Amino acid sequence: MAYQKILAAPRGQDFDFLTALFVNGRDTRADDNVIVLQGWSDPGLRVTLHGTYTYAGEDLTGGTITSMVFQDGGRVFQVWGGLSVNAAQVAQLMEQTDQGGDLYLVRNLFEAIRRTVDVRAGGLETEATPGVLSVTGSTDDDTITGRPAADVFYGGAGNDTLSGEDGANRLYGGAGADQISSGLGAARLFGGTGDDMLDVGAGASLVFGEGGDDFIYGGDSVDRLYGGDGADFIHGGGSTDLIYGGAGNDELYSGDSSSSDDSRMWGDAGNDWLVGYAGRDTLFGGIGGDTLNGGGGNDLLNGGAHNDDLQGEGGDDRLFGEDGNDLLNGGAGTNVLFGGEGRDNLSTEGVNSRLYGGAGRDILYANEDGTRLYGGGDDDRFTGYGDGQLLRGDAGNDMFISRGENATLYGGTGDDIITGLGDNALVELDAGDDILRTLADNGTIYAGSGDDRIGSYFGGADSLIFGGAGNDRIRATGDGVRVNGGSGADNITIDADTGRASVIIGGAGGDTLTLLGGNGTSSILRAGGGNDRVEAEGAIVYGDAGNDTITAKVTDRAGSTVYGGDGNDRISVFGWTEDARSAVIYGGDGNDTFETGADTYLIYRDAGAFGTDRMLNGDTGSIFGWGEEDGNGGQILHTAATTHIVLDLDTEADILWRPSIYGFVVRVTNSESGALLGNIVVDDVVNQDFDALDYLAGYRAMEQAIGYTAPDDIL
C-alpha cells in the first residue's frame, strides 16, 4: 500500500503552508492515508479540538475527534468536521521527516474521513468551540481545560487539573489528588480516589467526591454534593443545596455566615460536623458522634445514632437526639427538643419551648418563660428559671429545681426531690417517697402516696399542702398555710408569722402536729383519727377520735380553744407571759386529763359524754396556772360536767376562786396543807357529791354543803 507523506511543521515555524494542503476541508489527494501532525510549539498557533481522545504517556491509545480548527493569530487556516479516527489504525514511522517532524499514518480510512491532529503531552494548547470535547488524561499529572460547552474529561491516574469552564460538563478525576472545577452550567464532577478538590459554579450541579479526603465547593444554584468515603469538607455555596458527607468524619457547611438559603445535609457514617447558618436548614448527623449547628433560621436537626451535639442557635428549631447520650441546645427561639434514647442533656434559651427527654436519665434546663419540660420514664433532672413553666418527671426518681413563678411540677411515680420552688407553684408528686426541700409562697402541693418530706424553715405562706397516703413530714413557714396530712402517721409543723389564718388537718393515723404563732380564732388544727400528739400556740384544736396528747399555749396575742373529742385525751394548756390570754377546753367523750397553767379557763364536758375527767394544776401559782404564790393566780369562771371531776391540789399555793359547780361529784385528791378551795384551806382529801344548785362561796358554805368539820389547824 502506498503512503503519502505530509510533513509536520518543525517547532517554531509558522503554518501558512497548511493552507495549500487542503481544499474545502477535504484532502485533495486520492490516497486513503491521512498524516497526523504533532510537535507544534509555536506560540502563535492555536489548535482547537472537538472529540474524545486518550493517551498513555505520549502515545495515542484511543479516541474519536469529530472536528478540528487550526488558527494562527486572527486567521483561521482550516476547519474539519465529521472526522473519526480509531487509534488502532494509527502507526508511527520510526523515522524523522526532513523537517524534523514525526510521521504518522492512518490506514483504511473511508472517503469521508478527514484530517486529525495528535495532541501530545506538553504539546498544543486547547480551547473551546461548540460541541462536546471528550478528553482522557494520562497516568501523569494532566492539565485539561475545556471550552464554554459540555466537555467530558477523564483525568485518569495522577494529580490532574480539570477545568470545564461554562457548560454542562462531566469531569472525572480518577486516581490521584485532582483539582476539578466547572463554570456556569449543570456540571457533573467525580473526584475518584485520592484527596480531591472539586468546585462548581452557578448551575444545578452534581458532585461526587468519592474516595479520599475531598474538598467540595458548591455554586450559587441548587447543587447536590456527595463527599463519599473519607474525611471530606463540603461547602454548599449559595441556594438550596443537598449535601451528603458519606462515610468518614466530614465537615458540611450550607454556605457562609451571611447565607440565608435553605440547605439539607446528611453526615452519614462518621463523626461529622454540620453547620446550617441563616437559612431554614435540615441537618441529619447519621451514624457517629456528630456536631450539628443550625445557625439562624427555623432548622431541623437530627443527630442519629451515637453521642451527638446539637445546637439550634437562632430561630424556632426542632432538635432530635435519637440514640446515644446527646447534648441538645435549642438556643433562642421557640424550640422543640427530643432527646430520644440515652442519657441526654437538653436546654433552651427561648420562650414557650418544649423539651422531651425520652428514654434514659436526662437533664433538662430552661431559663425562659412558658417552657415545658418532659423527662420520660427514667431518673431525670429538671431546672427551670422562667415563669409559667411546666416540669413533668413521669416515672423515675427525678430531681427538680424551679425558681420561676407560677410553675407546674409533676413528679410522677418514683422517689422525687424538689430542691427549689418559686411562688404560686402547683406540685403533684404522685407515688413514691418524695422530698420537697424548699417552699415558696402561695403554692399548692399534692404529695401523693409514699412517705414524703415537704418544706423547710423558710417559705410557704398561703400555701395549700396535701400529704396524701403515707407517713409524711411537712413544714411550712408563714401565714395562711393549709395542710392536710392525709392517711398515715404524719409530722406537720406550721410556723405562722403575723397570726393570719392557718389550718392543719392530720387525717387518719397517729400524727404529730405543731402550729406556732396562731391568732386564736382562724388558726385551726384538727388531728383527725388516731392517737395524735398536738402542740398548738394561739389556735383552735380538735383532737377528734383517738387518745390524743394536746398541748395548747396561750400568748399575749391569742388564747387557745381545745376540743379533745372522743378518746382518753391528755390536754395541757399553758401561758408564757404575764398578759397571757384565756383558754377554753372541751374534753369530749372519754377519760380525759387536763393540765392547765394560764390565767383564765373555761372547761367544758360535752353534754351526754361519758367518762371521768381529771384536772391537774401546775407546779406553782393557781390551780390551773403558773401564777404568783400570793393567791392571785387563776380563776375558774365556769365548770360543768355530767359525771365526775377530780381536782388534784398538789401544792399549798393552789387556790380555786369563786367556783360555780353544777351537778357533779368533786374529788379533791393529793392535796397538801394550805391549798384553798374558795377561801377554805384544804388539809385532807374531800370526796363529796354536790347538788345542782349548791354554790360554794367560802368556808361556811363548803362546810354546809359537804358536812365537813375542819381540823384544828384549818383557819
C-alpha positions as CSV (number, residue, x, y, z in Angstrom):
1,M,0.0,0.0,0.0
2,A,1.3,3.4,-0.9
3,Y,1.7,6.0,1.8
4,Q,1.5,9.7,1.1
5,K,4.0,11.7,3.1
6,I,2.8,15.1,4.5
7,L,5.4,16.8,6.6
8,A,4.7,18.1,10.0
9,A,6.0,21.6,10.6
10,P,9.1,21.9,12.7
11,R,8.9,23.5,16.1
12,G,9.0,27.3,15.9
13,Q,7.9,27.6,12.2
14,D,4.7,29.2,11.0
15,F,2.0,27.2,9.4
16,D,1.0,29.1,6.3
17,F,1.9,26.2,4.2
18,L,-1.0,24.2,5.6
19,T,-3.5,26.2,3.6
20,A,-2.1,24.6,0.4
21,L,-2.7,21.1,1.5
22,F,-6.5,21.3,1.8
23,V,-9.3,22.5,-0.3
24,N,-12.8,23.0,1.3
25,G,-11.7,21.0,4.3
26,R,-11.0,17.8,2.3
27,D,-7.7,16.2,1.3
28,T,-7.2,16.7,-2.5
29,R,-5.3,13.5,-2.9
30,A,-6.9,10.2,-3.6
31,D,-4.8,8.1,-1.3
32,D,-6.6,6.6,1.7
33,N,-3.9,7.7,4.1
34,V,-4.0,10.7,6.4
35,I,-1.0,12.1,8.1
36,V,-1.2,13.0,11.8
37,L,0.8,16.2,12.6
38,Q,2.5,16.7,16.0
39,G,5.1,18.5,17.8
40,W,4.0,22.1,17.4
41,S,5.1,24.6,19.9
42,D,4.8,27.9,18.1
43,P,3.1,30.4,20.4
44,G,1.2,31.9,17.6
45,L,-0.6,28.6,16.7
46,R,-3.9,27.6,18.3
47,V,-5.5,24.2,17.6
48,T,-9.0,23.6,18.9
49,L,-10.3,20.1,19.1
50,H,-13.7,18.6,19.5
51,G,-14.0,14.9,20.3
52,T,-12.6,12.2,22.5
53,Y,-9.0,11.0,22.8
54,T,-6.9,9.2,25.2
55,Y,-3.1,8.9,25.9
56,A,-0.7,6.7,27.7
57,G,2.2,8.9,28.4
58,E,3.0,10.4,25.0
59,D,1.4,7.6,23.0
60,L,-2.0,7.8,21.5
61,T,-4.1,4.9,22.7
62,G,-7.6,5.7,21.6
63,G,-10.2,8.3,20.9
64,T,-12.6,10.0,18.4
65,I,-12.1,13.5,17.2
66,T,-15.1,14.9,15.4
67,S,-13.9,18.4,14.5
68,M,-10.7,20.5,14.5
69,V,-9.7,24.1,13.9
70,F,-6.2,25.5,13.0
71,Q,-5.8,29.1,13.8
72,D,-2.7,31.4,13.7
73,G,-3.4,34.7,15.4
74,G,-6.6,36.0,14.0
75,R,-6.5,33.8,10.8
76,V,-8.4,30.6,10.6
77,F,-6.5,28.1,8.4
78,Q,-9.0,25.3,8.1
79,V,-11.9,23.7,9.9
80,W,-12.6,20.0,9.7
81,G,-15.8,18.2,10.6
82,G,-17.1,14.7,10.6
83,L,-13.7,13.2,11.4
84,S,-13.4,9.8,13.1
85,V,-10.1,8.2,14.0
86,N,-9.6,4.8,15.7
87,A,-6.3,4.7,17.5
88,A,-5.7,1.1,16.4
89,Q,-5.4,2.3,12.8
90,V,-2.7,4.7,13.6
91,A,1.0,3.8,13.2
92,Q,4.1,5.9,13.8
93,L,7.0,5.5,11.4
94,M,10.2,5.2,13.3
95,E,12.0,7.9,11.3
96,Q,12.2,11.6,11.2
97,T,11.0,13.7,8.3
98,D,13.3,16.1,6.5
99,Q,11.8,18.9,8.5
100,G,12.2,17.1,11.8
101,G,8.6,16.0,12.4
102,D,7.4,12.5,13.2
103,L,5.3,10.8,10.6
104,Y,2.0,9.2,11.5
105,L,-0.1,7.1,9.0
106,V,-3.7,6.3,9.4
107,R,-4.8,3.2,7.3
108,N,-8.1,2.1,5.9
109,L,-10.0,5.4,6.1
110,F,-13.2,5.9,4.3
111,E,-13.5,8.7,1.8
112,A,-15.4,11.0,4.3
113,I,-12.7,10.8,7.0
114,R,-10.8,14.0,7.5
115,R,-7.5,15.1,8.9
116,T,-6.6,14.6,12.6
117,V,-4.0,16.1,14.9
118,D,-2.1,14.3,17.6
119,V,-2.1,16.3,20.8
120,R,0.8,15.0,22.8
121,A,1.7,15.7,26.5
122,G,3.3,19.2,26.8
123,G,2.1,20.0,23.3
124,L,-0.8,22.1,22.0
125,E,-3.0,24.4,23.8
126,T,-6.7,23.5,23.6
127,E,-9.6,25.9,23.8
128,A,-13.3,25.5,23.4
129,T,-15.5,25.5,20.3
130,P,-19.2,24.4,20.2
131,G,-19.8,20.8,20.6
132,V,-18.6,18.1,23.0
133,L,-15.0,17.7,23.9
134,S,-14.0,14.3,25.4
135,V,-10.5,14.1,26.8
136,T,-8.8,11.3,28.8
137,G,-5.6,12.1,30.6
138,S,-2.6,10.0,31.1
139,T,-1.1,8.4,34.1
140,D,0.9,11.6,34.7
141,D,-0.2,14.9,36.2
142,D,-2.5,16.2,33.5
143,T,-4.0,19.7,32.9
144,I,-7.1,19.7,30.8
145,T,-9.0,22.9,30.1
146,G,-12.4,22.9,28.5
147,R,-14.5,25.3,26.5
148,P,-17.8,27.0,27.0
149,A,-19.6,23.8,26.1
150,A,-20.4,20.4,27.5
151,D,-17.0,18.8,28.0
152,V,-16.1,15.3,29.2
153,F,-12.7,15.0,30.8
154,Y,-11.1,11.9,32.3
155,G,-8.1,12.7,34.4
156,G,-7.0,9.1,34.9
157,A,-4.1,8.4,37.2
158,G,-2.0,11.2,38.5
159,N,-2.7,14.5,40.2
160,D,-4.7,16.1,37.5
161,T,-6.2,19.6,36.9
162,L,-9.5,19.5,35.0
163,S,-11.2,22.8,34.1
164,G,-14.6,22.5,32.5
165,E,-15.4,26.2,32.4
166,D,-19.0,27.0,31.4
167,G,-21.4,24.3,30.2
168,A,-22.9,21.0,31.4
169,N,-19.5,19.4,31.9
170,R,-18.7,15.9,33.1
171,L,-15.3,15.8,34.8
172,Y,-13.8,12.6,36.2
173,G,-10.7,12.9,38.3
174,G,-9.8,9.3,38.6
175,A,-6.9,8.2,40.8
176,G,-4.8,10.8,42.4
177,A,-5.2,14.2,44.2
178,D,-7.1,16.0,41.5
179,Q,-8.3,19.6,41.2
180,I,-11.6,19.7,39.3
181,S,-13.7,22.8,38.5
182,S,-16.6,23.8,36.3
183,G,-18.1,27.2,35.4
184,L,-21.7,28.0,34.8
185,G,-24.0,25.2,34.0
186,A,-25.3,21.9,35.4
187,A,-22.0,20.1,35.7
188,R,-21.2,16.6,36.9
189,L,-17.9,16.3,38.8
190,F,-16.4,13.0,40.1
191,G,-13.3,13.1,42.2
192,G,-12.4,9.4,42.1
193,T,-9.9,8.0,44.5
194,G,-7.5,10.4,46.2
195,D,-7.8,13.7,48.1
196,D,-9.5,15.8,45.5
197,M,-10.8,19.4,45.4
198,L,-14.0,20.0,43.4
199,D,-15.6,23.3,42.7
200,V,-18.7,24.2,40.6
201,G,-20.1,27.5,39.6
202,A,-23.7,28.5,39.2
203,G,-26.0,25.8,37.9
204,A,-27.7,22.7,39.3
205,S,-24.5,20.7,39.6
206,L,-23.9,17.2,40.9
207,V,-20.6,16.5,42.7
208,F,-19.2,13.2,44.0
209,G,-16.0,13.3,46.0
210,E,-15.9,9.5,46.0
211,G,-12.8,8.1,47.8
212,G,-10.3,10.2,49.7
213,D,-10.4,13.3,51.9
214,D,-12.1,15.7,49.5
215,F,-12.8,19.5,49.4
216,I,-16.1,20.3,47.6
217,Y,-17.5,23.7,46.9
218,G,-20.9,24.2,45.6
219,G,-22.1,27.1,43.5
220,D,-25.0,29.6,43.6
221,S,-27.6,27.1,42.4
222,V,-29.3,24.1,43.8
223,D,-26.4,21.6,44.0
224,R,-26.1,18.0,45.1
225,L,-22.8,17.4,46.8
226,Y,-21.7,13.9,47.9
227,G,-18.4,13.5,49.8
228,G,-18.2,9.8,49.6
229,D,-15.6,7.9,51.6
230,G,-13.0,9.8,53.6
231,A,-12.9,12.9,55.8
232,D,-14.5,15.4,53.4
233,F,-15.0,19.2,53.6
234,I,-18.1,20.3,51.8
235,H,-19.3,23.9,51.4
236,G,-22.6,24.4,49.8
237,G,-22.1,27.9,48.5
238,G,-25.5,29.6,47.9
239,S,-29.0,28.4,47.2
240,T,-30.8,25.3,48.5
241,D,-28.2,22.6,48.4
242,L,-28.3,18.9,49.2
243,I,-25.1,17.8,50.9
244,Y,-24.2,14.2,51.8
245,G,-21.0,13.6,53.7
246,G,-20.8,9.9,53.2
247,A,-18.5,7.6,55.2
248,G,-15.8,9.4,57.2
249,N,-15.5,12.3,59.6
250,D,-16.9,15.1,57.4
251,E,-17.4,18.8,57.7
252,L,-20.5,20.1,56.0
253,Y,-21.4,23.8,55.6
254,S,-24.6,25.1,53.9
255,G,-22.9,28.3,52.9
256,D,-21.2,31.2,54.6
257,S,-22.3,33.2,57.6
258,S,-24.4,35.6,55.5
259,S,-26.2,32.8,53.6
260,S,-30.0,32.6,54.1
261,D,-30.7,29.7,51.7
262,D,-32.3,26.5,52.9
263,S,-30.0,23.5,52.8
264,R,-30.3,19.8,53.6
265,M,-27.3,18.0,54.9
266,W,-26.7,14.3,55.8
267,G,-23.5,13.5,57.6
268,D,-23.9,9.7,57.2
269,A,-21.4,7.4,58.8
270,G,-18.6,9.0,60.9
271,N,-18.2,11.8,63.4
272,D,-19.4,14.7,61.3
273,W,-19.7,18.4,61.7
274,L,-22.7,20.1,60.1
275,V,-23.3,23.9,60.1
276,G,-26.5,25.4,58.7
277,Y,-26.1,29.2,59.0
278,A,-29.0,31.6,58.4
279,G,-31.4,29.5,56.3
280,R,-34.1,27.1,57.1
281,D,-31.8,24.1,57.2
282,T,-32.3,20.4,57.7
283,L,-29.3,18.5,59.3
284,F,-29.0,14.8,59.8
285,G,-25.9,13.5,61.6
286,G,-26.3,9.9,60.8
287,I,-24.2,7.2,62.4
288,G,-21.4,8.5,64.6
289,G,-20.8,11.2,67.2
290,D,-21.9,14.3,65.2
291,T,-22.0,18.0,65.9
292,L,-24.9,19.9,64.3
293,N,-25.3,23.7,64.3
294,G,-28.4,25.1,62.8
295,G,-27.4,28.7,62.8
296,G,-30.1,31.3,62.2
297,G,-33.4,30.3,60.8
298,N,-36.0,27.7,61.7
299,D,-33.9,24.5,61.5
300,L,-34.4,20.8,61.9
301,L,-31.5,18.8,63.5
302,N,-31.4,15.1,63.8
303,G,-28.3,13.6,65.5
304,G,-29.0,9.9,64.6
305,A,-27.1,7.1,66.3
306,H,-24.3,7.7,68.9
307,N,-23.5,10.7,71.1
308,D,-24.3,13.8,69.3
309,D,-24.1,17.6,69.9
310,L,-27.0,19.6,68.5
311,Q,-27.1,23.4,68.7
312,G,-30.2,25.1,67.3
313,E,-28.8,28.7,67.6
314,G,-31.3,31.3,66.4
315,G,-34.8,30.6,65.1
316,D,-37.6,28.2,66.0
317,D,-35.7,24.9,65.8
318,R,-36.6,21.2,66.2
319,L,-33.8,19.0,67.6
320,F,-33.9,15.2,67.7
321,G,-31.1,13.5,69.5
322,E,-32.2,9.9,68.7
323,D,-29.9,7.1,70.0
324,G,-27.0,7.9,72.2
325,N,-26.1,10.3,75.0
326,D,-26.8,13.6,73.2
327,L,-26.4,17.3,74.0
328,L,-29.2,19.4,72.7
329,N,-29.4,23.2,73.0
330,G,-32.2,24.9,71.2
331,G,-30.8,28.4,71.6
332,A,-33.0,31.4,71.1
333,G,-36.5,31.0,69.7
334,T,-39.4,28.8,70.4
335,N,-37.8,25.3,70.1
336,V,-38.9,21.7,70.4
337,L,-36.2,19.2,71.6
338,F,-36.4,15.4,71.6
339,G,-33.6,13.6,73.4
340,G,-34.6,10.1,72.3
341,E,-32.9,7.1,73.9
342,G,-29.8,7.6,76.0
343,R,-28.7,10.0,78.8
344,D,-29.4,13.3,77.1
345,N,-28.8,16.9,78.1
346,L,-31.5,19.3,76.8
347,S,-31.5,23.0,77.2
348,T,-33.1,26.0,75.6
349,E,-32.9,29.8,75.8
350,G,-36.2,30.5,74.0
351,V,-39.6,31.2,75.5
352,N,-42.5,28.7,75.2
353,S,-40.2,25.9,74.1
354,R,-40.8,22.2,74.7
355,L,-38.2,19.7,75.8
356,Y,-38.8,15.9,75.8
357,G,-36.0,13.8,77.4
358,G,-37.3,10.4,76.2
359,A,-35.8,7.2,77.4
360,G,-32.7,7.4,79.6
361,R,-31.6,9.5,82.5
362,D,-31.9,13.0,81.1
363,I,-31.0,16.5,82.2
364,L,-33.4,19.3,81.1
365,Y,-32.8,23.0,81.6
366,A,-34.8,26.1,80.6
367,N,-34.4,29.7,81.8
368,E,-37.2,31.4,79.8
369,D,-40.9,31.8,80.5
370,G,-43.6,29.3,79.3
371,T,-41.2,26.4,78.7
372,R,-42.4,22.8,79.1
373,L,-40.0,20.0,80.2
374,Y,-40.9,16.3,79.9
375,G,-38.5,13.8,81.4
376,G,-39.8,10.4,80.4
377,G,-39.6,7.2,82.4
378,D,-36.2,7.3,84.0
379,D,-34.3,9.3,86.7
380,D,-34.3,12.8,85.2
381,R,-33.1,16.2,86.4
382,F,-35.0,19.4,85.8
383,T,-34.0,23.0,86.2
384,G,-36.4,25.8,85.3
385,Y,-35.8,29.5,85.9
386,G,-38.6,31.0,83.9
387,D,-42.2,31.9,84.9
388,G,-45.1,29.7,84.0
389,Q,-43.1,26.6,83.2
390,L,-44.2,23.0,83.2
391,L,-41.8,20.3,84.5
392,R,-43.1,16.7,84.2
393,G,-41.0,13.9,85.6
394,D,-43.2,10.9,84.9
395,A,-41.7,7.6,86.2
396,G,-38.3,7.5,87.8
397,N,-36.5,9.2,90.7
398,D,-36.5,12.7,89.4
399,M,-34.9,15.9,90.7
400,F,-36.4,19.4,90.2
401,I,-35.2,23.0,90.7
402,S,-37.8,25.5,89.8
403,R,-37.2,29.2,90.5
404,G,-39.8,30.9,88.4
405,E,-43.3,31.9,89.5
406,N,-46.5,30.1,88.5
407,A,-44.7,26.8,87.7
408,T,-46.3,23.4,87.5
409,L,-44.4,20.3,88.5
410,Y,-45.4,16.7,88.1
411,G,-43.0,14.3,89.8
412,G,-44.8,11.2,88.7
413,T,-44.1,7.8,90.2
414,G,-40.7,7.4,91.9
415,D,-38.8,9.0,94.7
416,D,-38.6,12.6,93.5
417,I,-36.6,15.5,95.0
418,I,-37.5,19.2,94.6
419,T,-34.8,21.5,95.9
420,G,-36.2,24.8,94.8
421,L,-39.6,26.3,94.2
422,G,-41.0,29.7,93.2
423,D,-44.1,31.4,94.3
424,N,-47.6,30.3,93.1
425,A,-46.4,26.8,92.2
426,L,-48.5,23.7,91.6
427,V,-46.7,20.5,92.5
428,E,-48.0,17.0,92.1
429,L,-45.6,14.3,93.3
430,D,-47.7,11.1,92.9
431,A,-46.4,7.8,94.3
432,G,-43.0,7.4,95.9
433,D,-41.1,8.8,98.9
434,D,-40.7,12.3,97.7
435,I,-38.7,15.3,99.1
436,L,-39.6,18.9,98.6
437,R,-36.9,20.8,100.4
438,T,-37.9,24.4,99.9
439,L,-41.3,26.1,99.7
440,A,-42.2,29.4,98.3
441,D,-45.4,31.3,99.0
442,N,-48.9,30.6,97.7
443,G,-48.2,27.2,96.4
444,T,-50.3,24.1,96.0
445,I,-48.7,20.8,96.8
446,Y,-50.1,17.3,96.2
447,A,-47.6,14.8,97.7
448,G,-49.4,11.6,96.7
449,S,-48.7,8.3,98.3
450,G,-45.5,7.4,100.0
451,D,-43.5,8.8,102.9
452,D,-42.9,12.3,101.8
453,R,-40.8,15.1,103.2
454,I,-42.1,18.6,102.3
455,G,-41.0,22.1,103.3
456,S,-38.2,24.0,105.0
457,Y,-37.7,26.6,107.7
458,F,-38.3,29.4,105.2
459,G,-41.2,30.0,102.9
460,G,-44.7,28.5,102.3
461,A,-47.1,31.3,103.3
462,D,-50.6,31.0,101.9
463,S,-49.8,27.5,100.6
464,L,-52.1,24.5,100.3
465,I,-50.4,21.2,101.0
466,F,-51.9,17.7,100.7
467,G,-49.7,14.9,102.2
468,G,-51.7,12.0,100.8
469,A,-51.2,8.5,101.9
470,G,-48.0,7.6,103.8
471,N,-46.1,8.9,106.8
472,D,-45.3,12.4,105.7
473,R,-43.1,15.1,107.3
474,I,-44.4,18.6,106.3
475,R,-43.1,22.0,107.4
476,A,-44.2,25.5,106.3
477,T,-43.3,29.0,107.5
478,G,-45.6,31.9,107.1
479,D,-49.3,32.8,107.5
480,G,-52.3,31.4,105.8
481,V,-50.8,27.9,105.4
482,R,-53.3,25.0,105.0
483,V,-52.1,21.4,105.3
484,N,-53.9,18.1,105.1
485,G,-51.6,15.2,106.0
486,G,-53.9,12.5,104.7
487,S,-53.7,9.0,105.9
488,G,-50.6,7.8,107.7
489,A,-48.6,8.9,110.7
490,D,-47.7,12.4,109.6
491,N,-45.5,15.0,111.3
492,I,-46.7,18.5,110.4
493,T,-45.4,21.9,111.6
494,I,-46.6,25.4,110.6
495,D,-44.7,28.4,111.9
496,A,-47.0,31.3,111.3
497,D,-45.7,34.8,111.1
498,T,-48.3,37.5,111.9
499,G,-51.0,35.2,113.0
500,R,-53.2,35.1,109.9
501,A,-55.4,32.0,109.4
502,S,-53.6,28.7,109.2
503,V,-55.1,25.2,109.1
504,I,-53.6,21.8,109.8
505,I,-55.6,18.6,109.3
506,G,-53.7,15.5,110.4
507,G,-56.1,13.0,108.8
508,A,-56.2,9.3,109.7
509,G,-53.2,7.9,111.6
510,G,-51.2,8.8,114.7
511,D,-50.0,12.2,113.7
512,T,-47.6,14.7,115.3
513,L,-48.9,18.2,114.6
514,T,-47.5,21.6,115.6
515,L,-48.9,25.1,114.9
516,L,-47.0,28.1,116.1
517,G,-47.9,31.7,116.1
518,G,-51.6,31.3,115.6
519,N,-54.2,34.1,116.1
520,G,-56.6,32.2,118.3
521,T,-59.6,32.4,116.1
522,S,-58.8,31.3,112.5
523,S,-55.7,29.2,113.2
524,I,-57.1,25.7,113.3
525,L,-55.5,22.4,114.0
526,R,-57.6,19.2,113.5
527,A,-55.8,16.0,114.5
528,G,-58.2,13.5,112.8
529,G,-58.5,9.9,113.7
530,G,-55.7,8.1,115.6
531,N,-53.7,8.7,118.7
532,D,-52.2,12.1,117.9
533,R,-49.7,14.4,119.5
534,V,-50.6,18.0,119.1
535,E,-48.8,21.3,120.0
536,A,-50.6,24.5,119.2
537,E,-50.0,28.1,120.0
538,G,-52.9,30.5,119.8
539,A,-55.1,28.0,117.9
540,I,-58.4,26.2,117.9
541,V,-57.5,22.5,118.3
542,Y,-59.7,19.5,117.5
543,G,-58.3,16.2,118.8
544,D,-61.1,14.2,117.1
545,A,-61.2,10.4,117.8
546,G,-58.3,8.7,119.5
547,N,-56.3,9.0,122.6
548,D,-54.6,12.3,121.9
549,T,-52.0,14.3,123.7
550,I,-52.6,18.0,123.2
551,T,-50.5,20.9,124.4
552,A,-52.1,24.3,123.8
553,K,-50.2,27.5,124.5
554,V,-51.8,30.9,125.1
555,T,-49.9,34.1,124.3
556,D,-50.3,37.8,124.8
557,R,-51.6,37.8,121.2
558,A,-54.1,34.9,121.3
559,G,-55.7,32.4,123.5
560,S,-56.4,28.7,122.7
561,T,-59.5,26.6,122.4
562,V,-59.2,22.8,122.7
563,Y,-61.8,20.2,121.7
564,G,-60.5,16.8,122.9
565,G,-63.0,14.8,121.0
566,D,-63.6,11.1,121.6
567,G,-61.0,9.1,123.4
568,N,-58.9,9.4,126.6
569,D,-57.1,12.6,125.9
570,R,-54.5,14.5,127.9
571,I,-54.9,18.2,127.4
572,S,-52.3,20.7,128.7
573,V,-52.8,24.4,128.4
574,F,-50.1,26.9,129.4
575,G,-49.4,30.6,129.2
576,W,-46.0,32.1,128.8
577,T,-46.4,35.8,129.6
578,E,-48.0,37.9,132.3
579,D,-50.5,39.1,129.7
580,A,-51.5,35.6,128.6
581,R,-55.0,35.3,127.2
582,S,-57.6,32.8,128.3
583,A,-58.2,29.2,127.2
584,V,-61.4,27.2,126.6
585,I,-61.2,23.4,126.9
586,Y,-63.8,20.8,125.8
587,G,-62.9,17.4,126.9
588,G,-65.4,15.3,124.9
589,D,-66.1,11.7,125.4
590,G,-63.6,9.5,127.3
591,N,-61.5,9.7,130.4
592,D,-59.6,13.0,129.8
593,T,-56.9,14.6,131.8
594,F,-56.5,18.4,131.9
595,E,-53.3,20.2,132.9
596,T,-53.5,23.9,132.9
597,G,-51.3,26.9,133.5
598,A,-52.8,30.1,132.1
599,D,-54.7,32.9,133.8
600,T,-58.4,32.2,132.9
601,Y,-60.0,29.0,131.7
602,L,-63.4,27.6,130.7
603,I,-63.5,23.9,130.9
604,Y,-66.5,22.0,129.4
605,R,-67.5,18.5,129.3
606,D,-69.8,17.8,126.3
607,A,-73.4,17.1,127.2
608,G,-74.2,13.4,127.3
609,A,-70.5,12.4,127.3
610,F,-69.2,9.6,129.4
611,G,-66.0,9.1,131.4
612,T,-64.2,10.6,134.4
613,D,-62.1,13.7,133.7
614,R,-59.0,14.6,135.8
615,M,-57.8,18.2,136.3
616,L,-54.1,18.8,137.1
617,N,-52.8,22.2,138.1
618,G,-49.3,23.5,137.5
619,D,-46.4,23.4,139.9
620,T,-46.9,27.0,141.3
621,G,-49.4,29.7,141.2
622,S,-53.1,28.9,140.8
623,I,-54.8,25.6,140.5
624,F,-54.7,25.8,136.7
625,G,-51.8,28.0,136.2
626,W,-48.3,29.1,137.0
627,G,-49.3,32.2,138.8
628,E,-47.8,34.0,141.7
629,E,-47.8,32.4,145.2
630,D,-49.8,35.3,146.6
631,G,-53.0,33.6,145.6
632,N,-53.9,35.9,142.7
633,G,-53.3,33.3,140.0
634,G,-56.0,31.6,138.2
635,Q,-59.8,31.6,138.2
636,I,-62.4,29.1,137.1
637,L,-65.3,31.1,135.9
638,H,-67.5,28.1,135.0
639,T,-67.2,24.4,135.1
640,A,-69.9,21.9,134.1
641,A,-70.0,18.2,133.6
642,T,-72.3,15.2,133.8
643,T,-70.3,12.8,135.9
644,H,-67.1,13.3,137.9
645,I,-64.2,15.8,138.0
646,V,-61.1,15.2,140.1
647,L,-59.2,18.2,141.4
648,D,-55.5,17.4,142.1
649,L,-54.3,20.1,144.5
650,D,-50.7,19.3,144.9
651,T,-49.1,22.4,146.4
652,E,-50.1,24.7,149.3
653,A,-50.3,27.6,146.9
654,D,-53.2,26.2,145.0
655,I,-56.3,28.4,145.0
656,L,-59.7,27.9,143.4
657,W,-61.5,31.2,143.5
658,R,-65.3,31.6,143.3
659,P,-66.1,28.2,141.8
660,S,-69.5,27.6,140.2
661,I,-70.2,23.8,140.3
662,Y,-73.2,22.2,138.7
663,G,-74.4,18.7,139.3
664,F,-71.3,16.6,139.5
665,V,-69.1,14.9,142.1
666,V,-65.9,16.8,143.1
667,R,-63.0,14.8,144.4
668,V,-60.1,16.6,145.9
669,T,-57.0,14.3,145.9
670,N,-53.4,14.5,146.9
671,S,-53.8,17.9,148.4
672,E,-51.2,19.4,150.7
673,S,-51.7,21.6,153.7
674,G,-52.5,25.2,152.7
675,A,-54.4,24.6,149.5
676,L,-57.6,26.7,149.2
677,L,-61.0,25.8,147.8
678,G,-62.8,29.0,147.8
679,N,-61.4,30.7,150.9
680,I,-61.1,27.4,152.7
681,V,-57.8,25.7,153.4
682,V,-57.9,22.1,152.3
683,D,-55.9,19.8,154.5
684,D,-57.2,16.4,153.5
685,V,-58.9,14.5,150.7
686,V,-62.5,15.5,150.2
687,N,-64.9,13.3,148.4
688,Q,-68.4,14.6,148.2
689,D,-71.3,14.9,145.8
690,F,-72.6,18.5,145.2
691,D,-76.2,19.2,144.5
692,A,-77.1,21.0,141.3
693,L,-77.9,24.3,143.0
694,D,-75.1,24.3,145.5
695,Y,-72.8,27.3,145.3
696,L,-69.5,27.3,147.2
697,A,-68.6,30.8,148.3
698,G,-66.4,30.2,151.3
699,Y,-65.6,28.0,154.3
700,R,-69.1,28.0,155.8
701,A,-70.8,27.2,152.6
702,M,-68.4,24.4,151.9
703,E,-68.9,23.1,155.5
704,Q,-72.7,23.1,155.0
705,A,-72.5,21.5,151.6
706,I,-70.3,18.6,152.4
707,G,-70.8,18.2,156.1
708,Y,-67.1,18.7,156.6
709,T,-65.6,19.7,160.0
710,A,-62.3,21.3,159.6
711,P,-59.3,20.2,161.7
712,D,-57.9,22.4,164.4
713,D,-55.2,23.7,162.0
714,I,-57.7,24.9,159.5
715,L,-58.4,28.7,159.7
